[in-house]
């Protein structure tokens, strides 16, 4: 029985979740015309494992594009595209990621976002900034967000809703089941 408890303790030590953050693009203003995304991004630190949540009404899209398509607001060559009204993009790789609205005239009207993503645990930034944002105040029971200052909000962080477990979890569970089965049959 002592060996079994040792295996369980070892298993629990290996299952340490890493917290990722979901950032609502544009804060309470969301993804739309008339929002200064450069200012929003300048106060946001993003790491691999975080996600960007784009919330927008119909008539918009979220297109991830290349650097050159971002600079020229070129549509049609998107890496990914969505127009569902609630698009969440997991940031899986470090580097700069570029997003535009693919609707004619919206990108040139300011619906474009460039974010720099640091390796997990790194101190990267969005839009060239490397400061930690002042988070919004979120009411847990309603999920409503109140900006702490200004008309645009740096982030809406929801770390409790975005726990990412180690990719080794299935392997560890299989090992624990095999060891448990071994001790049960003895």
N, C-alpha and C positions, 0 to 999 in steps of 0.2 A: 504494500500500500504506500510505503514511503517513496518508492520509485515513481509511482503513478502521480503523487502530489508534486514531485520534482519536475516531471514532464509538464504538468499543468502550469506550474509557476514559470517554467521556461517558455511555454506557449504564450502566456499572458505578457511576459516581458517583450516578446517579439511582435506583439500586436499593438504597437504604439501608433496611434493615428497621427498623421500630419495634418494640421489645419490649413485649409486653403480658404481664400476669401472670394466671394462673389461681389463684383463691383457693378452697380447700376450706372450705365453710361449716361452722363448728363445729370446724375442725381435725380432730384424730383422733377426736373424738366424732361427727362427721358431723351429719346432719339427723335429729333425733329428739327425743323428750321428755326433759326433765331437763337440757337444755343452755341456758346463759345466752347467748343470741345478742346481747343488748345489750352485754354485756362483750366478746364476741368482736368485734363490729363496731366498738366504740369504739377499738380499736387498729389498725384496718385502713384504709389509704388506697387508694381506688379511683379509677381514671381511665377515661374512655371508651376502649374497646378491650380492657380487662380482662374477665375472665369469672368467674362464680361457679359452682363445681361443688358440687352437692348430692348427697351419697351417703347412701342410706337403704335399709332393708329394706322388703319389701312391707308394705302397711298404712299407707303414708304417701303424700303427694303434695306437689308444689311448685306453688303457684298464685301468679302475679304478680297483684296486685290494686291497686285504687285506695287512696288515703290513707284515705278514709272506711270502706271495707271492711276495711282493715287494723285501724283503730281499733276497729271493732265485731266483728271476726272473722266477717264475713259471707262466705259462700261462694255460688257460683252465678253470680257476675258477673265471673269471672276474665278477665284480659287474656290470659294463657296458663296452661295447666295440664299437668302431666305426672306420671305415677306409675310410671315405668320403673325407678326405683331408682338411676339415675345421670343426673341432669339437669344440663346445663351451660347457663348463661344468659350469652350475650355481652352486655356492657353497652355499648350503642350510642349512648346519649344521656346527656347530663349531667342532673343532678337527683336527686331521691330516688326510689328504687324500693322497692316493698313486696312481701314474699313471706310466705305463710302455708301451713300444711298444711291442705288442704281436708277432712280427715277430721274428723267431728264431735267436738268437744271438744279437739282437738289444738292449735288456735290459742290458745284460752283457757287451755290448759295450758302455753303458752310457746313453741309452735312457730311463731314469727313473727319476721321479720327486716326491718328498714328500713335501707337503705344509701344514702348520698349519693355520687353519682358526679360527679367534677370533669371538666372538659373535658380532653382528652388533653394530657398534660404539665403539667396544673395540680396543685395541692396539695390536692385535696378530701379527703373522709374518709367514713367509714361510721358511721352512727348518731350523727353530730354530732361525732365526734372527728376530729382532723387530725394525729395522730401516726403516724409510720412504724412498722409492726409489727416485732417481732423475729421473723424467719422461723424455721420449724422446721428441724431438721436432717434432710435427706432423703438416704437412701442411694441413689445413682444406679443401682446394679445391680439392686436389689430394689424400689425405689420405696417402701419402708416409711418411715414418718415417726415421728420421736422428738421429743416436745415438749421445748422447752428449759426450761420452768418452768410450774408451775400445772397445773390439771386440764383447762383448756380451752386450746386453742392458737390464737393469733391468725390465722395463715395457713399455708397450704402453698403456696409459690410455685414454679411450674414455668415460668420464663421461656423455657427452651430449647425447650419443647414448644408455645410459643404465639407464634411469630413471625408478624407480620402484615405483608405486603408492600404497597407502595403500590398503589392502584387503577389507577395509570397503567402498570403492568407490561405488560398486553396491548398497549397503544398503543406502548410503547417496543420491545417485541419485534417488533411489526409493522414499525416503522420500521427496525430493524436488519436484518430480513429483506429489506425492500425495498432498502436501501442495499447489502447484501451481494449481492443479485441483480444490482443495477446494476453493481457492480465485477466480478462474475464474467462478465457478458456483454460487457464491454469488451475 
